[in-house]
């Protein structure tokens, strides 16, 4: 395999790994926000925090899955 080919793919793989990391970060922030959106005393959820958490979880999961798929297809 020529060296130029490896160096060209390295930048793309590095960007895809960054996308996966950002997606996992959004996913973890969304999970924490979901955890703290409940009021333990009353047993009720704060709807704004809950919807924000769900949006962050969905966006983070989509970013992580797409980045992982692109990274796997690039390695093959």
N, C-alpha and C positions, 0 to 999 in steps of 0.2 A: 504494500500500500504506500503510495507516495506521501511524503511529509506534508506537502501543501494541502492535500485532502484532509489530513488530520487537523491542521491548523484552521482551516475554513470551518470545519464542523465544530471545533472547540468553542468558538464564539456563539454559535447557535445553541449548543448544548448548555453553555453557561447561562444564556438568557432564559432558556426553558427551565432550568433549575431555579433561577430567580423567580420565575412565574409560579412555580410550585411552592416555593417558600412563602411568597406573598399570599398565595391562596390558603396555605395552612395557617398563616398568621391571622388572616381574616376569619377563618373557621374557628380558631381558638378564642379570639376576641368575641365572636358571636356566641360561642358556648358559655363564656364567662358572663356575658351580658344576660343571656337567658337564665343563668343560674341566679343572678342578682335581681331579676325582674319580679320575682315572687316576694310578697310580704309574708313573713313567717307568722306574724301575730294574727293577721286577718285571713290568711289563706287565699288572698286575691293576687292577681297578676296586674302589673302596670302595662297597659296595652301598648303604649308607645315604645317602651323598652323591649317588649316582647316582639313587636313587629320589626324593630331595628335589628334585634338579635337574629330573627329568622332570615331577614334579608342578608345579613352578613354571613350567616352559615351557608345559605344557598349560593351566594356569589363566591365565597371561598372554596366551597366544594367543587363548583364548576371550574374555577381557575386551576385547582389542584389536579382534577381529573384530566382536563384538556392538556395541561402542561406535561403530565405524566405520559399521556398517550403520544404526544408529539415527540417527547424525549425517547420513548421506546421505539417508535417507528424510525427515528433518525439513527439510532444505534444499529438497527438491522441492515 
